[in-house]
């Protein structure tokens, strides 16, 4: 078997094994809890194959994918950017605020919101990068603290707005004008069927996510700067000897990661709520880290992982409605999939290293002979 094909199969087998293991373990948990695992999984599959559910899954997978790419940029530099959560919260908040106050004509309004969100996300992540390069502060610690500051600051602002608004329970930024709304992709779905139930709309931010994924691939794998970034993350000492400044790479990786993170909340801002308020969706930053790990920081792998997590999120509601299982089983499945993926990838890495050593030994013996 060719080495490249063997390596591909090892990479592919690891996530598949993780999902299979999670399904088996979840079935055992369901059985112990007194539920029928076949009925539960059947409800999940039936619900997940409906058109309206697919639309919901794509809308959920879109921010998960962008969040996963943001985390993957840091991982490529061997940085653990836990701050994606705070970066996208602040990016969405200031993007929505800027879009509500200033309304450029036409599509410039959308670009204005995106630019503000990316700039704020990059600036917030850049703080962690500066602390690491100038004071040696671990990005894990600094981004955790910055997450708390970002979330608490927004909550404090919303609380003040709520008190000043009297009985209002949904305070937030000004509503963005229609020029700042992004198009939907229902016309694409109507090619296959005109029957889209529940008034659901496929967000045009999906196109933005695709652009982010393509840009990420081209930057990391097809550019000189991307090569320097990967080399510095893999072996900073060798990269420094080759003329790559490691501190500049750290700062660049954090800025790029934060800029992408600033786009995570755009489904809410541009397609759904058109403002930042108490209905804004939190928690996607942390899920994005799991998506990046499961997808092995590869743009296609991240997309598959994002759809898997979106499917699980969509399934939680139907389990609660049908009563076939507790919705907490979804949380168990997510945790087991991630844990199994980490173990599987480590096993695959060791197998690959042993194979490389074996091939090198064979080559050396052939050279001596």
N, C-alpha and C positions, 0 to 999 in steps of 0.2 A: 504494500500500500504506500503511495507517495506520501512524503512527510507533510506536505501542505494539506492534503486531504485528511490525514490522520489528525493534524492539529485542529482543523476545522471541525471534525467530528467530536473531538474532545471538548471544544468550546461549546458546541451545540448540545452535547449530551448533558452538560452540567446544569443548565437551566431547566431542561426537560425533566431531568431526574428530580430537581427541586420541586417542580410542580406536581409530579406524580407522587412524591413522598408526602407533600402537603395534603393532597387529596386523600391518600390512604390514611394518614394520621387523623385528618378531620373526620373521615368516615368512622374511625374507631371512637373518637370523642362523641360524635353524634349518637352512635349505638349505645355507648355507656350512659349518655344523658337521656336515653329513652326515645330518641327520634329515629326515623327511618332515613338513612343516608341516601338511598336511591331516590326517595321522594324529594328530599331536599335538593340534591344535585339536579334532578329532573326539572324541578321548578326553576332553578337558576338558569338552566339551558333554555327552557321554553321562554322565559322572560327575556333572556339576553339576545335571542334571535328575532325579537320583534323590532320593526323598523323604528318605532319611537324610542325604544330602549337603545338601539344602536346610535341614534342621534344623541341621546343623553350621554352615552359612553364616549362618543367622540368629543363632545363638549367638555366632559370631565377629563379625558385623556390629553386634551390640548394643553391646559396649564401644567398637568403632570409632566408632559414631555418637555416643555420649556424649562420647568424646574429641574428635571433630570439633566438636561444639557448644561444648565448653570452649575450644578454640582459636579458634573463630569469634567468641566474645564478646570476646576480646582484639583480634582483627582489626577488629571493628567500631569499636573505640576507637583503631585504628591502632597497636596494641600487638602485639608478636610474642612471645607467651607460649610459649617453648620448654620451660617447666618443667612442662607437663602430665604428663610421665613421672614426675618426682619427686613431684608432688602426688598422683597416683593411687596410687603405691606406698606413700607414707606414709598416705594416707587408708585404703587397704585394710588395711594393717598394723595401725594403731591401731583401725580398725573391727572387725577380726577379734579383736584382743586384748580390746577392750571387750566384744564379744559373747560371748567365751569365759569372761570373769570374771563378768559380771553378766547375768542372764537374766530380764528382766521378763516378765510373763505374756502369752501370746498374741502377737498381731501387734505389740505394743509392742516386742518383742524385735527385730524387723526394723527398726522405726522408730528404735530406739536405735542400732543399727549404722549405719544411713544417716546419722543426725544426727552421730555421732562422725566418720564418714568425711568428710562435707561440711565439718565444722568444722575438721578437721585440714588438709584440702586448701585451704580458704580461708585459714587462718592461714599456711600455707607460701607460698602465692602472694602473700599480703599483705605478706610480708617484702620481696619484689621491688618491690611497689607503694610501700612506705614508702621504700625506698632510692632509687627513681626520683623521688618527690615531694619528698624532703628533701635528698638529696645529688646528684641528677641522674644516678644510675647507670643505664646502659642496662638495660632489662629483659632484653635478649638475654643480656648477660654475667651478670647476677645469677641468672637462671633456669637457665643452664647450670651455674653453680657450685652452685646449690641442688639440681639434679638429682644431681650427684656426691655431695654430702653425704647426701642422702636414701638413694640406692642403697647407698653405702658403709656408712652407719650400719646399715641393715637387714642387709647381708651380715655385718658385724662381729657383730651380735647373734646371727644364725643360726650363725655359726662358734663362738661361745662355747657356745651351746646344744648344738651338735653334739659339742664336746669333752666337755661335762659329761654328755652322754647316752651315752657309750661308743661302741658300734658303730652307733648310730642314724645313718642317712644322710638322714633326712627330718624334721629338727627344725623346729619351728614353734610357732605359738600354740596355745592350747587349742582343742579341737574345739568348735564352737558347738552348743548343744543344738538339738533338733529344732524348738523354737518359733522359732528364728532362721533356719529354712530357708524360702526363698520357694517358692511354688507353681509347678508346671510348667504348660505350656499344651498338653500332649498331647491334652487333651480337645478342643481346637480343631482339631487335625489329624485326630482320629478322626472328625470330621464328614465328612471327605472320604475317608479310608481308615483302617481299623484296623491296617493292616500297617506298623508302624514298626519297622524292623529294628535290631538291635544294641543294644537297650535305651536308645536315645537319648531325651533329654528336651529339649523346647523350654523354655528358661529363662523364668520369669516376669519377669525383669529387662527383657525386651522391652517390657513394659507401662510400666515405669519410664522406659525410653528414649523411648517415645512421649510420656509426660508431660513429660519434659525438653524434647523438641522443640517441643511445643505451647507450653509455658511460655516457651521462648526466643523463639518467633515473636511471642507476645502482648507480651512485655516489650519487645523491640526495636522492633516495628512498631506497637504499639497503646498504648504508655504514654508519659507525659510524660518520665519518667526515661530511657526507652530512646531517645526522640528527642534528648534532651540528650546522651546518650552518643554517638549517631551523629554529631550535629552537632559535638561536640567532637573526635571522631576525624577528621572530614572537614576541618574548618577550626578549629583551636583558638583562633586569634586572633579570628575572627568570633564564635565561641561565647562567649569571654570578654567581648567587647563586648556580647553579648546577656544577660549576667548568669549564664552557666554557669561555675562554678568548675572549671577544667581539672584541677587536682590532685585534687580530690574525685572527679571522673569517672575518673581513672586508677586511684585506689585502689579505687573501686567495681567497675570492670571487672576488676581483678585478683582481688578477693575473690570475685566471682561466677564468674569463670573457674575459680578454684581449687576453689570449692564443687562445681561440676559435675564437675571433674576427679576429685574424691574419690569419685565414684560409678562410675568406669570399671571398677574391679576387682570390682564386686559380683557379676558372673556367677561368678567363682571363689569368692568368699566365701559367697554366699547359695545358690548352686545346685550348685556342682561339688565343691570341696574342703572347704568349711565350716570353713576355717582358713587362715591364711597360713603357707605352708611352701615348700620348694624346688620344688614343682610349680606355683607361682604363675606366671601368664603375664606376662612383661615385654614392653616394646617398643611397647605399644599407644599410648602418649602421642605418640611420634614419628610413627607411622602416622596418628594422628588429625589432625596438622597437615596432612599430605598430603591427607587426606580433606576437610578444611575448605577447602583451596585448590581442590581439584578441584570441590567442590560450591558454590563461590562464596559460602560463608557463609550459604547459604539452607537452611532446615531440610529441604526436599524434596531439594535438590541434595546435601546431605550424606548423606541416606539412600541415594540412588542410588550415590554414591561409596563408601559403606561396604559396600553389597552387592557392588559391583564388586571391591573389594579382598578381601572375604570369599570371593568366587568364585575369585579368583586364588590365594588361600591354600589353598583346598580343592583346587584343581587341581594344586598342586605335588606332592602325595603320589601321585596317580594317574599322573602323568608318570614318577615314579621307579619305580613298580611296573610299568607297562606297558613302560617302556624306550623309548618313542617319542621322548622328548626329555629333556634334563637339566632338573632342577627349577630351576636357576639362571635359566632363561628367564623365570620368573615375576618374579624380581627385576628383570630387564631391562625387562619389560613395565611394571612399576610405575614405574620411573624414567622411561621414555620417555613414558608417559601423563602424568605430572606435568609433565615438561619441556614437552611439546607443549601441555598445558593452559595453562601460564603464557604461552607465546608466542601461543596462540590468543586468550586473553582480552585480551592487550595489543593484538593486531590488531583485535579487535572493539571495544575501547574507542576506538581511534583512528578507526575507521570511524564509530562513533557520534558522536564529537566533530565530525568533518567534516560529518556529516549535520546536526547541531544548528547548526553555523555556517552551513551552506547555507540551512536553513529560516529562521534569524534574518535572513539577508541578504534572502531573498525577502519576509519580513514587513516589513522596513524599506523595501524598494522599493515595496511596496504602500501603505504608510503615506504615503510621500512623494508617490506618484502621486495 
